[in-house]
Amino acid sequence: MGGLSPTGGPAGGGWLRHLPNLVSLLRIALVAPLIVTILLGRNETALVIAGVAGVSDALDGSLARRFRWQSRVGSILDPVADKLMLVGCLLALGWLGEAPRWLVALVVARDAVIALGALAWHRILRTFEARPSWLSKVTTVAQIGFVLLILGDRAFRWQVPMMIPVWIVALLTAASGLDYVVRWGLLAQRELKSGSRSR
C-alpha cells in the first residue's frame, strides 16, 4: 500500500515519478466495473478484476518505495483507492446478501470515523500524514481476503463456512477503529497542548 508514509519528495524520474499515482488512478477506475460484475453475478470476471487491482496495489507501493517517488497526492490516492474498492465490494455483496449487512455497516462506519477524524485533524491542526498502524494493515488484508473468499466461493462453489471469517473481520475492524480513535485522539491532545504552550 504505497505512499502512506512519505520519507521525502520524489527523487527525479521525470514523468515516470507519477507512475504510482497513475496506477492508483487505474485502481480507482476499476471500482465501478468490479461492482457491476459482482452485482451481475459474473464472479469469475470479478475475481480477475480484483486480482488486477491487487497487483496494481502492490505495484504502486513498490515503485514509490524503490525509486522514492512518494508524494502527498500519492499518500491520499492510495488509501482512497483501497477504501473505494473494499467498501464498494462489500456494499455490493451486502446488497446481494452474500455478506452480513451488519458487518458491511461496521466497515463503513469505521472508515467514516477515520475519514471524519482526518478532516478534523487537518482543519484544526492544519497538517495530516496518513500513517496506518500494523493493526490497520492487518484489518485491510483481512477485509480483502474476505471479499476474495466470497467471490471465490460464488465462482467455484467452494461451500466455505463463513462464520469464522465474518467474526475475524468484524473483530479486527472494530479493534482498528477503536485504535484509531484512541491513538489519534491522544496525539491530537498533545499537539493542541504543545501548540497552546508555544503561543
VMD Tcl script that draws the C-alpha trace (Angstrom):
set ca {
  {0.00 0.00 0.00}
  {2.30 2.65 -1.30}
  {2.68 6.27 -0.48}
  {1.22 6.18 3.05}
  {4.29 7.39 4.92}
  {6.39 9.55 2.62}
  {10.03 9.76 3.59}
  {10.79 12.51 1.14}
  {9.81 14.12 -2.12}
  {10.06 12.45 -5.48}
  {13.68 11.82 -6.35}
  {13.90 12.52 -10.07}
  {12.48 10.26 -12.73}
  {10.72 12.92 -14.83}
  {7.19 11.92 -15.73}
  {7.89 8.38 -14.52}
  {7.69 9.60 -10.93}
  {3.92 9.94 -11.48}
  {3.56 6.22 -12.26}
  {2.48 5.21 -8.72}
  {-0.28 7.83 -8.82}
  {-1.39 6.69 -12.27}
  {-1.55 3.10 -11.03}
  {-3.69 4.24 -8.08}
  {-5.98 6.08 -10.51}
  {-6.25 2.88 -12.56}
  {-7.34 1.05 -9.41}
  {-9.98 3.71 -8.75}
  {-11.20 3.32 -12.35}
  {-11.61 -0.44 -11.77}
  {-14.02 0.09 -8.85}
  {-17.13 0.62 -10.98}
  {-16.54 -2.39 -13.30}
  {-15.81 -4.58 -10.29}
  {-19.03 -3.59 -8.52}
  {-21.08 -4.06 -11.71}
  {-19.66 -7.55 -12.33}
  {-20.42 -8.53 -8.73}
  {-24.00 -7.29 -8.98}
  {-24.47 -9.09 -12.32}
  {-23.14 -12.34 -10.87}
  {-20.13 -12.51 -13.18}
  {-17.97 -13.87 -10.41}
  {-15.00 -15.11 -12.45}
  {-14.69 -11.70 -14.12}
  {-15.00 -10.01 -10.72}
  {-12.14 -12.16 -9.41}
  {-9.95 -11.21 -12.38}
  {-10.63 -7.50 -11.86}
  {-9.99 -7.85 -8.11}
  {-6.72 -9.65 -8.90}
  {-5.61 -6.88 -11.25}
  {-6.47 -4.33 -8.56}
  {-4.43 -6.28 -6.00}
  {-1.41 -6.47 -8.30}
  {-1.68 -2.74 -9.04}
  {-1.80 -2.02 -5.30}
  {1.45 -3.91 -4.76}
  {2.97 -2.31 -7.87}
  {2.37 1.32 -6.94}
  {3.75 0.72 -3.46}
  {6.90 -1.00 -4.68}
  {7.52 1.70 -7.31}
  {7.06 4.50 -4.79}
  {9.44 2.90 -2.28}
  {12.02 1.63 -4.76}
  {12.52 4.91 -6.60}
  {11.45 7.31 -3.84}
  {8.52 8.53 -5.93}
  {6.35 9.16 -2.87}
  {4.19 12.26 -2.96}
  {1.44 13.90 -0.94}
  {-1.02 13.16 -3.75}
  {0.02 9.51 -3.67}
  {-0.44 9.36 0.11}
  {-4.08 10.33 -0.50}
  {-4.82 8.41 -3.71}
  {-3.55 5.04 -2.47}
  {-5.76 4.68 0.63}
  {-8.71 6.25 -1.23}
  {-8.36 3.61 -3.95}
  {-8.19 0.85 -1.35}
  {-11.23 2.10 0.55}
  {-13.35 2.68 -2.55}
  {-12.55 -0.83 -3.76}
  {-13.22 -2.53 -0.43}
  {-16.30 -0.58 0.60}
  {-17.77 -0.81 -2.91}
  {-17.31 -4.59 -2.99}
  {-18.74 -5.06 0.49}
  {-21.74 -2.85 -0.26}
  {-22.46 -4.86 -3.41}
  {-22.05 -8.17 -1.57}
  {-24.19 -6.91 1.28}
  {-26.90 -5.84 -1.18}
  {-26.89 -9.36 -2.63}
  {-26.99 -10.91 0.84}
  {-23.59 -12.53 0.37}
  {-22.03 -10.55 3.25}
  {-23.79 -9.79 6.54}
  {-25.21 -6.29 6.35}
  {-24.25 -5.54 9.94}
  {-20.63 -6.30 9.01}
  {-20.85 -4.02 5.98}
  {-22.29 -1.28 8.20}
  {-19.42 -1.78 10.68}
  {-16.78 -1.46 7.96}
  {-18.43 1.66 6.51}
  {-18.82 3.22 9.97}
  {-15.16 2.59 10.82}
  {-13.96 4.16 7.57}
  {-16.32 7.10 8.03}
  {-14.96 7.74 11.53}
  {-11.39 7.63 10.23}
  {-12.19 9.96 7.31}
  {-14.01 12.46 9.55}
  {-11.16 12.31 12.06}
  {-8.62 13.03 9.33}
  {-10.66 16.01 8.12}
  {-11.00 17.35 11.66}
  {-7.28 16.89 12.27}
  {-6.42 18.77 9.09}
  {-8.90 21.55 9.85}
  {-7.74 22.09 13.43}
  {-4.02 21.36 13.20}
  {-3.51 22.16 9.51}
  {-1.36 19.10 8.91}
  {-2.10 15.45 8.35}
  {0.06 12.49 7.40}
  {-1.62 9.12 6.97}
  {0.32 6.56 8.99}
  {-1.61 3.30 9.22}
  {-0.84 1.12 12.20}
  {0.05 -2.55 11.91}
  {-3.49 -3.32 13.14}
  {-4.98 -1.24 10.34}
  {-2.82 -3.02 7.76}
  {-3.85 -6.44 9.12}
  {-7.50 -5.35 9.03}
  {-7.23 -4.25 5.41}
  {-5.62 -7.56 4.43}
  {-8.36 -9.47 6.28}
  {-11.10 -7.45 4.56}
  {-9.54 -8.02 1.14}
  {-9.19 -11.73 1.87}
  {-12.83 -11.87 2.99}
  {-14.05 -10.26 -0.25}
  {-11.91 -12.62 -2.35}
  {-13.16 -15.60 -0.33}
  {-16.78 -14.68 -1.04}
  {-16.09 -14.10 -4.73}
  {-14.21 -17.40 -4.98}
  {-17.00 -19.21 -3.14}
  {-19.57 -17.76 -5.54}
  {-17.47 -18.53 -8.61}
  {-16.34 -22.06 -7.75}
  {-18.96 -23.15 -5.19}
  {-16.43 -23.95 -2.50}
  {-19.15 -24.01 0.18}
  {-16.79 -22.39 2.70}
  {-18.30 -21.80 6.19}
  {-18.28 -18.01 6.57}
  {-18.94 -17.65 10.30}
  {-15.29 -17.61 11.39}
  {-14.09 -15.24 8.60}
  {-17.00 -12.91 9.35}
  {-16.12 -12.63 13.03}
  {-12.39 -12.26 12.34}
  {-13.10 -9.32 10.03}
  {-15.63 -7.85 12.47}
  {-13.29 -8.01 15.47}
  {-10.33 -6.61 13.54}
  {-12.47 -3.82 12.07}
  {-13.84 -2.81 15.48}
  {-10.43 -3.04 17.15}
  {-8.66 -0.99 14.47}
  {-11.39 1.64 14.53}
  {-11.08 1.97 18.30}
  {-7.29 2.06 17.97}
  {-7.52 4.98 15.53}
  {-9.87 6.94 17.79}
  {-7.73 6.46 20.92}
  {-4.32 6.85 19.28}
  {-5.14 9.89 17.17}
  {-7.22 11.41 19.96}
  {-4.27 11.29 22.36}
  {-1.93 12.60 19.68}
  {-4.30 15.48 18.91}
  {-4.42 16.39 22.61}
  {-0.63 16.53 22.77}
  {-0.44 18.62 19.59}
  {-3.04 21.08 20.87}
  {-1.31 21.39 24.22}
  {2.10 21.94 22.66}
  {0.56 24.48 20.28}
  {-1.07 26.43 23.11}
  {2.21 26.49 25.06}
  {4.14 27.80 22.06}
  {1.86 30.85 21.70}
}
mol new
graphics top color blue
foreach p $ca { graphics top sphere $p radius 0.5 }
foreach p [lrange $ca 0 end-1] q [lrange $ca 1 end] { graphics top cylinder $p $q radius 0.2 }
display resetview
